[in-house]
Amino acid sequence: MRYHKSVSGGYINSVGTGAGGTEITKSEYDEILAVLQTKPEATDATDYLLRDDLTWEAYAVDPVPEPELSLEEVLTILLGGE
């Protein structure tokens, strides 16, 4: 069986079996899967990326902006209601 990983900018994007990515050993594949199971829990403000050296790197999550108008308010404006 062929094992592979996909790395971009120093971060592991995926691991898998079959065609694709850079071929790795089963041992490296198993090690990456074990590290993936230890991913720190994300918060509303922080998530984590897995570096190629198998360390986790925190990054700030962009907050989702609150809509300025509700859907109901938009419909009222569009339909000319009050």
N, C-alpha and C positions, 0 to 999 in steps of 0.2 A: 504494500500500500504506500502511496506517496503522500507525504505530509507537507504543508506549506504555510507560510505566513505572508502577510502583506504589510509592509512598513512604508510610512511616508513621513518625512520631516522628523524622523527619530521616534515616531509613535507607531505602535502596532495597531493596525486597523482591523485585521482579521486573522484567524487561523482556520485551517480546514484540511480536508483530505481531497485527493484527486488533483486535477489540473489547476493551474493558476498560482500566482504568487511566487515566492522564493522557496525552493525546496529546503526542508529542515528534517532533522532526525526525529524519530518517534519520541526519544527522550526529551528533546527540546519542545516538541508539541505538548507532551504531558506536563512539562514544567510550566509552560505558558497557561495551559488550562487550569493548573493548580493555583497560579497567581491570579487568574481571572476570578476565581471563587473567593478571593480575599479582598475584592474591590471595596474600598471604604464607601460608606453610605453617602449618597449625594444629599445635598440640602437645597433649599430654594435659591441659595446664593453661590453654592460651590458644587462642582462635579469633578471627576477625575479621568485622566487619560493614562494609558499604560505606555511607558517609555520602552524603547528597544532593549534597555538594560534591566527590564522587568521591575522597575520601580514605578510607583503611582505619582502622578503630578497633578496637584489641584489647580483648577482654573475657575475664574469667576463666571457665573452664568448670568447672561443678560436677562434682567427681569422682563417679564411680559407686561407691556404697558396696559393700564386699565383703559377700556374704551371711554371716550369722552361722552358718547351718547349711547343709550341702550337701543336695541333693535326696535323696541316699541316707539321710542322717541324719533328714530330715523323714519319709520313708517308714517308716523303722524305728520312729520314735516313734509315728506314726499307726497302724501295724499292730501295735504292741505287741511288736515283736521285740527282740532284743538285739544 
